[in-house]
Amino acid sequence: MSLLLTRLFLKLAVLLRTQLMKAQPARKERGDVPGWVLITVMTAGLVVAIWAVAGPQLKDMLQNALDSVTNK
């Protein structure tokens, strides 16, 4: 389940970065280190916050799904 969440947040981070780049005019310099650091930290913060709130429910959902498969 954590791999699925990691992929989801990675896709969201890429989508956010793509949208931010579209909104800004093109610059000659390559790379925006503070921007990438901010996005990375924000993404990690979102993962931690969501995991803290939804972790037990996600664990229960996964356990129930596995139990229903193995009991059949």
SULVEN-V172448 format. One record per run of one state. SS is the DSSP state (A for helix, B for strand, O for the rest). FROM is the first residue (numbers start at 1). TO is the last residue. If there is no record, write none. Layout:
BEGIN
[[SS:FROM:TO] [SS:FROM:TO]]
END
This chain:
BEGIN
[[O:1:1] [A:2:23] [O:24:32] [A:33:70] [O:71:72]]
END
